[in-house]
């Protein structure tokens, strides 16, 4: 177990959508609880987009996009999953991201 960073304000109002290949902040039921974990959308997930600043309507803040290597992400998604501690449907073996870089605009 690692300690995370302090929680940040949910920025899902930024207008970005949870589309295939985008990176979004993971959080608890508290919309302003994101700290250090993220997920990559494997498909378009409009149900995760911001709708209103109340309860589940906050959505999940998109902050980036995979611009190359989506085939690698797709292969990671095929990993065998199961129960790990109190979490279900997680990879049975660790998947490590060894390198990520910011694309130049």
TALINTA-V384962 format. One record per backbone hydrogen bond with DSSP energy under -0.5 kcal/mol. CO is the residue of the C=O (numbers start at 1). NH is the residue of the N-H. Records with the same first field share a line. If there is no record, write none. Layout:
CO: NH / NH
This chain:
11: 14
12: 15
17: 19
18: 45
19: 22
21: 66
22: 41
23: 63 / 64
24: 39
29: 31
30: 33
34: 8
37: 26
39: 24 / 41
41: 21
45: 48
46: 49
48: 60
52: 54
54: 57
55: 58
56: 59
57: 51 / 52
61: 25
64: 23
65: 67
69: 72 / 73
70: 74
71: 75
72: 76
73: 77
74: 78
75: 78
76: 79
80: 92
82: 90
84: 87
87: 84
90: 82
94: 96
96: 98
101: 103
